[in-house]
């Protein structure tokens, strides 16, 4: 279809539509004096920015490996997802402050019909966006280009081919698209709040001179409820992206079980320096040292070791043999490492960076 595929054209159409709805909501929100519609407009803007970040990170993550980026740039997707999570959390905080201010100084919606119409249009766009991005996420599962290299004597890099990995890699949505979905879900909830509050004011109109009653508090209270609903998955999503960037081991892997299975393989004398981490969500990587008698013994059991990892969901494994002739005694299995979350170090170094910048 030329330069753009049908999927890309639909996404570009969604971006243009989001821009139009943003300006319509921001104008109608201030004209109708609706904090919910104004916050929904900024939600729409944040969703637009998150979509741009997501698409950019997808393009970067599809770049092939090079001499400077031997894995390619698959973690651009994770960085984009983290940016979306931080941006969404900041947006929720800003909307919460506006809602609290409206609770302290309640006011009526001046033009509920205008707010209702624009809010309904925004809701329709957001619901369409949910279906669009859900479909898009199913088509964005990258087909990782994996290479198999070997080094005589010292280390052996073993990676399963794409044909072997089909159907066995974890089927999951790209993290950055999940971030976009969170933004669109936030927009949809905001549009629901707008429609509900404006419908109440339209059905039970209040004059400007009348004293505010429970209707005036409905707008900010529902906005705070929306923020509470969206913050829980946002924080969970933020934690997941941080775990990947800190190279924590996948939570669904039992390394003790993997080590036990390797220990049962004939010819394996010992295992140490075993590391397992997530390169990106759904793509696990492992390295380990194995003690054995000689190269012939290593060639015999190395395929079995790879099979153990492959069955556990780790399809990129680097095995370094260590030859020890005449080794006696029971096999030794020690010093395997599970990448643990280092959230305290992450925030500590960021705190030091802020202090250094401010000084």
C-alpha positions in Angstrom: 0.0 0.0 0.0 2.9 2.3 -0.7 4.7 4.0 2.1 2.1 3.3 4.8 0.3 0.1 5.6 -3.4 0.0 6.3 -2.7 -0.2 10.0 -0.4 2.8 10.0 -3.1 4.8 8.1 -5.6 4.0 10.8 -3.2 5.1 13.5 -2.5 8.4 11.7 -6.3 8.9 11.4 -6.6 8.3 15.1 -3.9 10.9 15.8 -5.6 13.5 13.7 -9.0 12.7 15.3 -7.4 13.0 18.8 -6.1 16.4 18.0 -9.5 17.6 16.8 -11.2 16.2 19.9 -8.6 17.8 22.2 -9.3 21.3 20.9 -13.0 20.7 21.0 -13.0 19.5 24.6 -10.6 22.2 25.9 -12.8 25.0 24.3 -16.1 23.5 25.4 -14.7 22.7 28.9 -13.8 26.3 29.6 -17.0 27.6 28.0 -19.2 25.2 29.9 -17.1 25.5 33.2 -16.6 21.7 33.4 -13.4 20.6 35.2 -14.1 17.0 34.1 -14.2 18.0 30.4 -11.0 20.1 30.8 -9.2 17.2 32.4 -10.5 14.9 29.8 -9.1 17.2 27.1 -5.6 17.0 28.7 -6.1 13.2 29.0 -6.7 13.1 25.3 -3.5 15.2 24.7 -1.5 12.8 26.9 -2.9 9.8 25.0 -1.8 11.5 21.8 1.8 12.0 23.1 1.9 8.5 24.5 0.9 7.2 21.0 3.7 9.1 19.4 6.2 7.8 22.0 4.9 4.2 21.5 5.1 4.3 17.7 8.6 5.8 17.9 9.9 3.2 20.3 8.4 0.4 18.1 10.3 1.7 15.1 13.5 1.9 17.1 13.0 -1.6 18.6 12.7 -3.1 15.1 16.1 -1.9 14.0 18.4 -4.9 13.3 21.5 -5.7 15.5 24.7 -3.8 14.7 28.3 -3.7 15.9 27.3 -1.1 18.5 23.9 -2.5 19.4 24.4 -6.3 19.3 20.9 -6.9 20.5 19.4 -4.2 18.3 17.3 -1.7 20.2 14.5 -3.8 21.7 14.6 -2.0 25.0 13.5 1.2 23.3 10.1 -0.3 23.8 10.6 -0.6 27.5 12.0 3.0 27.8 8.9 4.3 25.9 6.7 2.3 28.2 8.4 3.8 31.2 8.0 7.3 29.8 4.3 6.7 29.2 3.9 5.4 32.8 5.6 8.4 34.3 3.7 10.8 32.1 0.3 9.2 33.0 1.2 9.3 36.8 2.1 13.0 36.5 -1.2 13.6 34.7 -3.2 11.8 37.3 -1.6 14.0 40.0 -2.3 17.2 38.1 -6.0 16.2 37.6 -6.3 15.3 41.2 -5.1 18.7 42.3 -7.6 20.4 40.0 -10.4 18.2 41.4 -9.5 19.0 45.0 -9.5 22.7 44.1 -13.0 22.3 42.7 -14.1 20.5 45.8 -13.0 23.4 47.9 -14.7 25.9 45.6 -17.6 24.1 43.9 -19.3 25.5 40.8 -22.1 24.5 38.4 -21.7 23.5 34.8 -22.8 26.6 32.7 -23.7 24.8 29.4 -24.4 21.1 30.2 -25.7 20.4 26.7 -22.5 21.5 25.0 -20.4 19.6 27.5 -22.6 16.5 27.1 -22.3 16.6 23.3 -18.5 17.0 23.3 -18.1 14.5 26.1 -20.1 11.9 24.1 -17.9 12.5 21.0 -14.8 12.1 23.1 -16.2 8.9 24.6 -16.9 7.5 21.1 -13.4 8.3 20.0 -11.8 6.7 23.1 -13.9 3.5 22.8 -12.8 3.3 19.1 -9.2 3.8 20.2 -9.5 1.0 22.7 -10.5 -1.4 20.0 -8.0 0.0 17.5 -5.0 -0.3 19.9 -6.1 -3.6 21.2 -6.0 -4.9 17.6 -2.8 -3.0 16.9 -1.1 -4.7 19.9 -1.9 -8.1 18.4 0.0 -7.2 15.2 3.0 -5.6 16.9 4.5 -8.8 18.3 8.0 -8.5 16.9 9.6 -11.4 15.2 13.0 -11.2 16.9 15.9 -11.7 14.7 18.1 -14.0 16.6 21.6 -15.1 15.6 23.5 -18.1 16.6 27.3 -17.7 17.2 29.9 -19.9 18.6 33.4 -19.5 19.9 35.8 -22.4 20.0 37.2 -23.4 23.4 35.9 -20.6 25.6 32.2 -19.8 25.2 29.3 -20.9 23.1 26.4 -18.6 22.3 23.3 -20.6 21.6 20.1 -19.0 20.4 17.0 -20.7 19.1 15.9 -19.9 15.6 12.8 -18.0 14.8 11.0 -21.2 13.5 11.7 -23.0 16.8 10.5 -20.0 18.9 7.1 -19.6 17.1 4.4 -20.6 19.4 6.7 -21.0 22.4 7.7 -17.4 23.1 5.4 -15.7 25.7 2.5 -14.1 23.8 2.2 -10.7 25.3 1.4 -7.2 24.2 4.3 -4.8 23.7 4.9 -2.8 26.8 4.6 0.5 25.1 1.3 -0.4 23.5 0.0 -1.4 26.9 1.1 2.1 28.1 -0.9 3.6 25.2 -3.9 1.4 26.2 -3.7 2.7 29.7 -3.8 6.3 28.4 -6.8 5.5 26.2 -8.5 3.8 29.1 -7.9 6.9 31.2 -9.4 9.0 28.5 -12.4 6.8 28.2 -13.0 6.9 32.0 -12.7 10.7 31.9 -15.2 10.9 29.1 -17.6 8.7 31.1 -17.3 11.2 34.0 -18.0 14.1 31.6 -21.1 12.4 30.2 -22.5 11.5 33.6 -22.0 14.9 35.2 -23.3 16.9 32.3 -26.3 14.6 31.9 -27.1 15.2 35.6 -26.9 19.0 35.2 -28.9 18.8 32.0 -31.7 16.8 33.7 -31.6 18.8 36.9 -30.5 22.3 35.9 -29.2 24.8 38.4 -29.2 28.5 37.9 -26.1 30.6 38.5 -27.7 32.4 41.4 -28.8 29.1 43.1 -26.7 27.7 45.9 -24.6 24.6 45.0 -25.9 21.3 46.1 -24.7 17.7 45.7 -24.6 18.1 41.9 -21.7 20.6 42.1 -19.6 18.0 44.0 -20.3 15.2 41.5 -17.9 16.4 38.9 -14.7 16.6 41.1 -15.7 13.4 43.1 -16.1 11.3 40.0 -12.8 12.7 38.7 -11.0 11.6 41.8 -12.6 8.2 41.5 -11.3 8.0 37.9 -7.8 8.8 39.1 -8.0 6.2 41.8 -9.1 3.6 39.2 -6.3 4.3 36.8 -3.5 4.8 39.2 -3.5 1.1 40.4 -2.6 -0.4 36.9 -0.3 2.6 36.2 1.8 1.9 39.3 1.9 -1.8 38.5 2.9 -1.0 34.9 5.6 1.3 36.2 7.0 -1.4 38.5 7.1 -3.9 35.7 9.1 -1.6 33.4 11.5 -0.7 36.1 12.0 -4.4 36.9 13.0 -5.0 33.3 15.4 -2.0 33.1 17.0 -3.2 36.4 17.4 -6.7 34.9 15.4 -8.5 37.4 14.8 -12.2 36.7 11.3 -13.1 35.3 8.8 -13.8 38.1 7.4 -16.8 36.3 10.8 -18.6 36.3 11.8 -21.0 39.0 15.6 -21.0 38.8 15.9 -23.6 41.5 13.9 -26.0 39.3 16.0 -25.2 36.3 19.2 -25.8 38.3 17.9 -29.1 39.6 17.0 -30.3 36.0 20.5 -29.3 34.8 22.1 -31.2 37.7 20.4 -34.4 36.5 22.1 -34.3 33.1 25.0 -36.8 32.8 28.4 -35.1 32.4 27.6 -31.9 34.2 30.0 -31.5 37.1 29.0 -28.1 38.3 27.2 -24.9 37.5 28.0 -21.4 38.6 27.6 -17.8 37.5 24.1 -18.4 36.2 22.2 -15.3 35.4 18.7 -15.0 34.0 17.0 -11.7 33.1 14.5 -10.1 30.8 15.8 -8.3 27.8 12.3 -7.1 27.0 8.9 -8.3 28.2 8.6 -11.9 27.0 12.2 -12.3 25.8 14.4 -14.0 28.5 18.2 -14.3 28.4 20.4 -16.6 30.4 24.2 -17.1 30.8 25.9 -19.8 32.9 29.3 -21.6 33.4 29.3 -25.4 33.4 32.1 -27.6 34.6 32.7 -30.7 32.6 35.5 -33.1 31.5 36.2 -32.0 28.0 34.8 -30.6 24.8 33.3 -33.9 23.7 31.4 -34.2 27.0 30.2 -30.6 26.6 29.0 -31.2 23.1 27.0 -34.2 24.3 25.0 -32.5 27.1 24.9 -28.8 25.9 21.8 -29.6 23.7 20.1 -31.0 26.8 20.9 -27.9 28.8 19.5 -25.7 26.1 16.4 -27.8 26.0 15.9 -27.3 29.8 16.0 -23.5 29.4 13.9 -23.7 26.2 11.1 -25.6 28.1 11.3 -22.9 30.8 10.8 -20.1 28.3 14.4 -19.0 28.0 15.4 -19.1 24.3 18.6 -17.1 24.3 21.3 -19.0 26.3 25.0 -18.5 26.5 26.9 -21.5 27.9 30.6 -21.3 28.9 32.2 -24.7 29.5 35.0 -25.1 32.0 37.1 -28.2 31.5 38.4 -29.9 34.7 40.0 -33.3 34.0 40.1 -35.7 36.9 37.5 -33.8 38.9 36.1 -36.0 41.7 33.4 -35.7 44.2 29.7 -34.8 43.8 28.7 -32.1 41.4 28.8 -28.5 42.7 26.0 -26.1 41.9 26.4 -22.6 43.3 26.6 -18.9 42.7 23.6 -18.6 40.4 22.2 -15.1 40.4 18.7 -13.9 40.3 18.5 -10.3 39.3 16.7 -8.7 42.2 14.8 -5.4 42.1 17.0 -2.5 43.1 14.3 0.1 43.5 16.1 1.8 46.4 19.3 2.2 44.4 17.3 3.5 41.4 15.6 6.2 43.4 18.7 7.0 45.5 20.8 7.7 42.4 18.0 9.8 41.0 17.9 11.7 44.3 21.6 12.4 44.1 21.3 13.6 40.6 18.5 16.1 41.6 20.7 17.4 44.4 23.7 17.8 42.2 21.6 19.6 39.5 20.0 22.0 42.0 23.4 22.9 43.6 
